[in-house]
Amino acid sequence: MITVSIISPKVSLQAINRVIEQNDFGCIFHKYVYHTLEEIQDIYYKCKDHCDIIFCSGEFGYYQLMNIPNIEKPCAFVSYETKHFLAIALDFVQTHPDIPLNRIYCDFLIPSNNYLDLHRYLRPELMPYCCTDPVLSYETLFRTAKKLWDEGKIDIAFVRSTNSLKRYEDAHIPYLYIFPDDNTIADSIRSAVSMAKLQLNSAVQKASILIRLVYPDSLAGTEQEYQKVSLLKALVDFRKEQGANFSIQIFVAYFQITWELEDDRQLPALLRSLILYLDSRVETSFRLGAGLSASLSKSLEQAEQALNESIRYGKNDGFLINEQLRLMGPLSVQDPLHVSYDNEKILKFSKANGINEGNLQKIIGLFLKNPGQSLTSSLLSEWLNITPRSCNRIIQKLCLAGLLTQMHTEGTMEKGRPVKTYCFNEKACLTTFF
């Protein structure tokens, strides 16, 4: 699996983290924060042996990397194109008709990006002020802005260099912080991952799948044997029907499937087909956990974690954990939840508010899946597989924390009472967990 090292200022990294949480890029991320451009070279030497590609939040960091002699790793950055600037400029002149473009300084229009080719679209008298110094540094960019401000030539600065924001505040220079939207960030990350895959000719991924049968206490030993044979036959039949090439091993407590995949994006759909197939052909309840990694031992470790999640869920279903520590499931549904296991904010919130971490992870997964969806205790009960009463207690805690709001709409009657419907407070959820 591709490993990406992200090098970014702290503020920009928050936006990138949000995009990573909301998308499955199928890779591992290591994150590094810098405060000055000079720190980037040291970070490079720390991360170069542990990643396949280096991804910068902006051009400044990227061009600093490109100045490192004999750089060994491919590099990419959140690309900002001419169309993005023109969209921002159009919005700005409509909302601030008193400030023309030629009274604006843009710190991201620099010689190395050919000033985004704006001269092809704007008349010379409309061009905003730019930094023409070929030496790229925060000091140079800000010094240009300060000089223009002191000379009364600009009314505002469009600032892309996150680590310079305090300089503008201290100098009382009005500024508009410019950062790409989530779609642009996501597209840039996908492009970087594709670049790394092309260069590395990415290796075959290994999937480990563990299946445990859940027997009633009263089931006789001979019947248990029969159910094991039935499961084995179902797995062999599934393999034949799918034209798949996986191995099956039988252990005391579970069955283990090992499956090599050239395209790991197929795995969730294959697992869904397997779960539905077993559910229709195996009489005894089962739980499934899957792991995906370039390393067989790692994929097996993740499969064990996923199996534990499936056991807690308590249905004939399964979960998948990949190298990103992203949990997917329940896999029997067409559009399963995606949950990040390494979000420390969720862990801290669950402990502070007495909410089971796994349940909170799934609720945040529902939020990421559709921030605008409505929630009821019954709907939540289906996803968490706990009672509606328990779900209602969780909902009330989230309401007290300002993360959910009760919608004042008339609902259907349930046990003589109207069903209460809730919605996510999107801004509060993003602030609290990302």
ABEGO torsion letter per residue (X at the ends): XBBBBBBBBAAAAAAAAAAAAABBAGBBBBBBBBABAAAAAAAAAAAAAABABBBBABAAAAAAAAABBGBABBBBBBBBBAAAAAAAAAAAAAABAABBAAABBBAABBAAAGGGGAAAABBAAABBBBBABABBBAAAAAAAAAAAAAAGABABBBBABAAAAAAAAAAGBBBBBBBBBAAAAAAAAAAAAAAAAAAAGBBBBBBBBBBBBBBBAABBAAAAAAAAAAAAAAAAAAAAAAGBBBBBBBBAABBBBBBBBABAAAAAAAAAAAAAAAAAABABBBBBBBBBBABAAAAAAAAAAAAAAAAAAGBBBBBBBBAAGBBBOBAABABBBBBBAABAAAAAAAAAAGBBAAAAAAAAAAAAABAABBBBAAAAAAAAGBBAAAAAAAAAAAAAAGABBBBBBBBBBBGGBBBBBBBBBAAAAAAAAX
